[in-house]
Amino acid sequence: MKCNVGGADKTIRIIIGIIALGVAIVAGLPLGWTIAAYAVAGIALFTAFVGYCPLNQILGLNTCRK
Protein backbone atom coordinates (compact mmCIF):
# COMPACT_ATOMS: atom_id res chain seq x y z
CA MET A 1 0.00 0.00 0.00
CA LYS A 2 1.62 3.18 -1.20
CA CYS A 3 0.75 6.49 0.38
CA ASN A 4 -2.00 8.27 -1.55
CA VAL A 5 -3.44 10.51 1.18
CA GLY A 6 -1.45 13.52 2.29
CA GLY A 7 -1.42 17.23 2.94
CA ALA A 8 -4.77 19.00 2.89
CA ASP A 9 -6.55 15.74 2.07
CA LYS A 10 -5.35 14.22 5.34
CA THR A 11 -6.36 17.32 7.32
CA ILE A 12 -9.83 17.37 5.78
CA ARG A 13 -10.32 13.68 6.56
CA ILE A 14 -9.34 14.24 10.20
CA ILE A 15 -11.75 17.17 10.51
CA ILE A 16 -14.59 15.19 8.88
CA GLY A 17 -13.84 12.22 11.14
CA ILE A 18 -13.92 14.32 14.30
CA ILE A 19 -17.15 16.05 13.26
CA ALA A 20 -18.83 12.74 12.35
CA LEU A 21 -17.72 11.23 15.65
CA GLY A 22 -19.11 14.21 17.54
CA VAL A 23 -22.41 13.96 15.68
CA ALA A 24 -22.64 10.24 16.42
CA ILE A 25 -22.05 10.80 20.12
CA VAL A 26 -24.01 14.00 20.78
CA ALA A 27 -26.80 14.37 18.20
CA GLY A 28 -29.15 11.68 19.48
CA LEU A 29 -29.83 10.34 16.00
CA PRO A 30 -31.77 7.14 15.31
CA LEU A 31 -29.66 3.98 15.51
CA GLY A 32 -29.12 3.64 11.75
CA TRP A 33 -27.85 7.21 11.37
CA THR A 34 -25.65 6.84 14.44
CA ILE A 35 -24.04 3.73 12.99
CA ALA A 36 -23.54 5.54 9.66
CA ALA A 37 -21.89 8.49 11.44
CA TYR A 38 -19.55 6.14 13.33
CA ALA A 39 -18.70 4.39 10.04
CA VAL A 40 -17.92 7.69 8.30
CA ALA A 41 -15.80 8.79 11.26
CA GLY A 42 -13.93 5.48 11.38
CA ILE A 43 -13.20 5.38 7.67
CA ALA A 44 -12.14 9.03 7.51
CA LEU A 45 -9.83 8.79 10.52
CA PHE A 46 -8.38 5.41 9.52
CA THR A 47 -7.53 6.52 5.98
CA ALA A 48 -6.06 9.78 7.29
CA PHE A 49 -3.76 8.11 9.81
CA VAL A 50 -2.77 5.17 7.58
CA GLY A 51 -2.20 7.44 4.59
CA TYR A 52 -3.92 5.11 2.14
CA CYS A 53 -7.42 5.19 0.63
CA PRO A 54 -8.60 2.44 -1.74
CA LEU A 55 -11.09 4.82 -3.38
CA ASN A 56 -8.28 7.26 -4.19
CA GLN A 57 -6.40 4.42 -5.87
CA ILE A 58 -9.46 3.40 -7.92
CA LEU A 59 -9.99 7.02 -9.01
CA GLY A 60 -6.27 7.51 -9.70
CA LEU A 61 -5.88 10.27 -7.08
CA ASN A 62 -2.69 10.78 -5.11
CA THR A 63 -2.28 13.72 -2.72
CA CYS A 64 0.77 12.30 -0.96
CA ARG A 65 4.01 14.18 -1.62
CA LYS A 66 6.89 12.15 -2.90
Buried (B, 14 or more C-beta within 10 A) or exposed (E): EEBBBBEEBBEBBBEBBEBBBEBBEEEEEEEEEBEBBBEBBBBBBEBBEEBBBEEBEEEEEBBBEE
